[in-house]
Amino acid sequence: MTNPMVIVGAGQAGLQLAESLRAEGWQGPIRLFGDEPHPPYHRPPLSKAWLLGETAEGQVGIRGPEFLARQSIDLVTDVAVVAVDPATRTIALSDGRSEPWEGLALTTGAAARPLPVPGGDLAGVMTLRTLDDAHRLHDRLIPGARVVVIGAGFVGLEVAASARKRGLDVTVVEAAARPMARVVSPPISAFYADLHAAKGVRLLLGAAVTALLDDGAGHVRAVATSDGEIPADLVVVGVGAIPRDDLARAAGLVCDRGVVVDACSRTSDPAIVAAGDCSARRLADGSLLRLESVQNAVEQARSAAAALLGRDRPFVATPWFWSDQHGVKLQIVGAAAGAETTLVRGDPAEGRFSAFHWKDGRLVGVESVDRPQDHMASRRLLDAGRSPSPTEIADPAFDLAAAARG
């Protein structure tokens, strides 16, 4: 009997990998292991619609049991894989069993980065990464309560927006000089800083958190920063994520801020692939790229499935991301980092505009605020390697959609 293809991690990447194995023609068994008690679910709604009570648990599921049964995908939940042995091609499970594999995929995701300050383990200090985290946080968002969000990245600002809409007193503390500084350009940071302020969210920028203070009964009462204390009934920490590459490291795979993979999602062991938030892709210039997005999870999983069957299907699409804050959608394709020229098309004062970025004369990234048509056209342009000039983009009569169609 053929050994199964084993997938460790039942999130977006893991499920997509299982589906892609079937699409690629694999007819043998597929075992998908998840250490959470839930079937695969969408994570993006957790900081938005879920916290607002606009979606139910059944609505965040990616696939139902009937689909998995039709595809003969054996989903095993609430069981952790605790070790991988490449020599014997087996995995060890938390319930004491050992299982063989024909090919192995690591889609273990990432964990919320803890806040390394005194008081980080107090009651009332929370992170948001899993469905169970979202359940707990939803129940703590009580109108009138004071919540301090540490970290002005996507998740932190989305939580802040949701908490404010539910009637909480919200303060966001960020060590950098502007919100979302790691992922967006200054014009986008400025727009969202103004938007949050207009909605009643206090943004404290350039403020380092030094401690979380105890109320004497083991619960957080305030956040101590370089600028003073902020009273808090609840603290949400959103300071990034750590790739879950422990299994890979213990198995001897090459890791560097994630499981290192090539463009086809192969690890340093040709029988093992990795995809999604746990992986770091080696680029042609030797640098590493680690992305946390639905697109990355899906596209890497498709490459990984093909690789397990001996085929090359590199992930070559331009990365894209999105965020919803206060009902305003930000969509990003490519990257603004290192850009030499930036031009804004549209009017930020009207809440609908895009920031275009060029480096070495080539368009390298576009950030769009409530302009989905710009985003879709920009994805087509960047994927095709076409680059309108700043002069063309500055012309209101320039037809971006037509340029994208070539």
N, C-alpha and C positions, 0 to 999 in steps of 0.2 A: 504493500500500500504506500502511496506517495505521502511523504511528510508534508505538513501544512506550511503555507506561508504564514509566518507569525508577525503580527503588528503590535508593538508595545506602545500603547497610548491611544485612547478612543476619543480623540477630539476631531477637529475639522480635518487635519492632515491625515490622521489615521483612517478615518472613514473614507475619505477621498481615495486614499491608497488602495483600500480594499475594493472599492468600486472600480478603480482603474485597472486593477489586476484582472477583474472579470472582463472589462472592456478590451483588454489586451489579449484575452483568450485563455487565461489560466483557468483550468477546469478542476484542479485539485482543491483540497480543503484550505480555508482561510480562517485563521483564529485572530480575533481582535480583542486585546486585553485592555481594560480600563480600570484604574485604581479608585475611581469614584463610583458611587452606587447608581449613577444616572447613565442612560444611554447618551450617545453623542449629541451635543447641543451647540447652538450658536452663542458665542461669547459677546459680540458687539452690543446686543440689546441689554446686557446686564447692567451697564452703567447709565442707561437711558430709559427705554420703555419699561424695563423691569422695575427699576427703582421708582418710576412714576406710577406703577400699578396699571400700566396700559397693556401689558401682555401677561399671559399665564404660562405656567411651566410647560404645558403641552404645546404651546406655540413656539417655544425656543428649540424644540427638538429638530434635528436635521433630517433624520429618517425614522420611520416607524418600524415596528417589528415585522410587519408584513413584507416590507421592502427587503429587509435583511434576510428574511426567510427565502424570498424569491431568488435572491442573489447567492444563497447558501453561504452567507457570512456568519460565522459563529462568534457572537459577541459575548464576552465574559466580563461582567462588571464586578466592582468591589473586590477585585483580586489584584495585588501588585506583583509585578515581575521584580524580583530582588537580585537576580544575577543572570548574566549572559556568559555562556562558555563557547567561544568561537571554535575551539578545538574539537569538541564533541557535538557541536551544533545543537545545544540544548539551552533551555531557560529554566531557572528555578523560580517557583511561585511562593507567595507569602503563605499559602495554605500547606506548604510542604511538598507539593508535587513538582515533578520535573517533566518537561515536554520537549520533544525534538522539533526542529524546524528545517525546512528545505531552503528558505530564504528568510532573512530577518529585516524588519523595518523598525527603526526607532523614531517615534513621533510623540515623544514624552513631554513636549511643550516647555513651559517656563513657569517659575514660581515667583510670587511677589517678592521684591527685594525688601528685607527688613530695614527699619530705621535704626542705625547704630548709635543710639544715644540712651542715656539712663531713662528708665521709665517706658521703654518701648514695648514691654510685655504687660503693661497695666491693662486692667479691664476697661473697655470703652475705646481701645485702640484697635482699629480694624484695617484690613486690606480688602481689595476687590479683585479676585482672579477667577473664582469658581462659582458655580450655581449656588452652592451652600453659602459662600461668602455673600452673594447677592441676597439670599433669603434673610440672613442675619442683619445685613445693612438696611434692607428695606424696612424691617420691623423697628429699627432704631431711629428712622427719620421721622421724628415727632415734631409737628409744627411748633415753632417757638424755641426749640432746643438750639443750642449753640454748637455748631460743628466747625472744626478746623480741618481743612484739607491740606496736607503737606505734599507739595509737588504740583506744579502747573503744567503737566504734560497732558496728553489727550485724556487719559482716564481720570486724572485729578480734576480737570476742568469739566468733564462730562458729569462727574459725581457732584461737583459744586453746582452746576446748572440744575441738575435734577433735585438736589436738596433745596435750592432756593425756590424752585417752582412749588415744592411741597410745603413752603412756609417756614423754613428754618433760617436762622441767623448764620450766615456763611462767611468764613474768612479763608482765603487761600494763601499759604506761605510758600514762597519759591526762592531758592538760593540764587538763581540766575537773575540777570537784569531785566529779562522780559519773559512772558509766558511762552511755552512751547519752543524755547530757544533752540533746542537740539534738532528740531524737525521742520521749522518754518522760518520764513524770512521776516525781517523787521516790519514790513507793511502789514503782514498777516497778524503778527504779534500785537501790533498797535491796535488793529481793528478789534481783535477779540478782547484785549484789555479794556477797551472802551465799552464793548458790548456787555461784559460781565459787570463793569461798574454801573452801567445804566440799569441793569437788572437787580442791583442791590448787593452784589458780591464784593467784598473787600479783598483787594489784591495787595499783598505785602511782598514786594520784589526786592531782591538782594538781601534777603533776611535768612540767616542760618539758624536752624533749630538746634538748640543746645541740650534740651532735656524735655521730657514730659513729666509733669508734676503730679504727685499722688495726693488724693484728698484725705489720706489717713486711713482709708478703708480699702485700699487696693484699686481704686478707680481713678482714672485720669480726671484732673480738675482744670489744668491749664497747660498751654504750650509755652515753654521758655525759648525765646529767640535772642539774637544779638541786639534786638531793639526793645526788649521787654517781654512781659507776659501777656498771653491771650487766653482769657477764660474759655473753657471747652467742656461741654457735656459729652462730646463724641469727637474722636480724631480719626480721620481716614488717611492712611499713608499710601501715596501714589508716587513712589520715587524710582520706578522702573521695575524690571524683571530680570531674573537670573535663569539662564538656560538650564534645564534639568538634564545634564550630561553625565551624572554620576555613574549610571550603568555602563555607558560607553567608556568612560575613563577606567573603570574597574576591569573592563574587558580588554583593555589595551589599545583601544582605538585612539587615533589622533584627535585631540580636542584643544580648542583655543577660543575661549568665550563661546563655547558651543561645540557640537560634534562637527568636525571639519568634513565638508563634502565637496565634490566637484560639481560641474554644471549639470550633471545627470543624477545628482543626489547620492552618489556612491561614497562610502566612507573609505578609510584606509584598508578595510577588509572588503574584498570584492563581493563577498556573500552578504554584506550588511549595507543597508541604505539608511539614510536619515532625512527627515523633512519637517518643515514647520519651525516653530519658535525655538526648538532645541538645537537647531543646526546653524552653522556658519559656512557660507559658500565661498570657496576659493575662486577669485576672479583671475582673468588672464594675466593681469599685472602682478599677481601674487598676493594681493591684499585680500582681506576677508570681509564679507558682507553678511551681517545678520539682520534679518527683517522680521518684524512682528506684524503680520497682516493676514487677512483671509486670502488675498490673492497669492501671497507667497506660499501659504500652507497648501493651497489647492494645486498650484503649478508645480511646486517641488514634489508633491505627492504623485502627480502624473508622471514626472520624470523618474521618480523612484520606482514606481510600478514597472515601467518599461525596463529599467536597469535590472531589476530582479529577474526579468525574463531574457536578459542578454541583449537588450536593445538600447541604442542611444537616442534619447529624446531630451536634449538640453532645455533648460528653462532660460529663455532669451527675452521674454516680454519686459518692457519697462515697468519697474515697481510703481504701484499706486496705493493710495490710502484714503481714508475719509474719517471725519469726526462730525458729530452733531452736538452743538452747544446752544441752548436757548432757542432751539428750532431753526438755527442757521447752519447750513451744511457747508463744511469745508472739504474739498476734494483736491488731492495732490497727486501729481504724476511726475516721476523723475525726482530730482533733488536740487534745492537752491544752494546748498553748501558749496562754497568756493566760486560762486557766480561772480562775474566781472561786470555784468550789465543787468539791471533790473528795470522793467517797465510795467506800469500798471495800466490795464485796459478796463474801462468802466469807471464807476464812481464809488469809492468806499463810503461816502456820505449817504449813498442810497442803499448800501448794504448788498450790492451786487457788483462784483469786480473780480478780475484775475490778475495775478502777478506773474509775469514771464521772466525767465532767467536765462542768460547766455554765458557761456564760458568758451574761450578760444574761438569766438565767432559762431558757436553752435548752440542751438536751443537745448538746454539740459533739464529744465524743470518748469512746471506751471502749477500754481496754486489758485484754485477757483473758489470763490465764496458765492454760493447760491447762483452759480452760472454753470449748470451741468453740461450745456452745449459746448462751452469752452473746454471743459474737462475731457469730454469724449473726443472732440477734435484733436486735442493735444495728445491724448493717448495714441491716436492713429499717427500723428506726425512723428512722435518720438519713436514708436515701434518701427516706422518706415525709414527713420533716419533723415527726415526732411526738416528743414530749419528756416522758417520765415525770419526775415531780418527785423531788428527793432524798428526800422522805418516803416515796414509793412504793418507790424502790430500796432504802431502808434496811429495809423490811419484808420479812423472809424469806419471807413468804407471798405476796408480790406475784408474779404470773405474768408474767415478762418475755416469754416466747414468745407468750402470748396478747395482750399489749400490742402486740407487733410485728405480729401478724396483724390488728390493728385491730379 
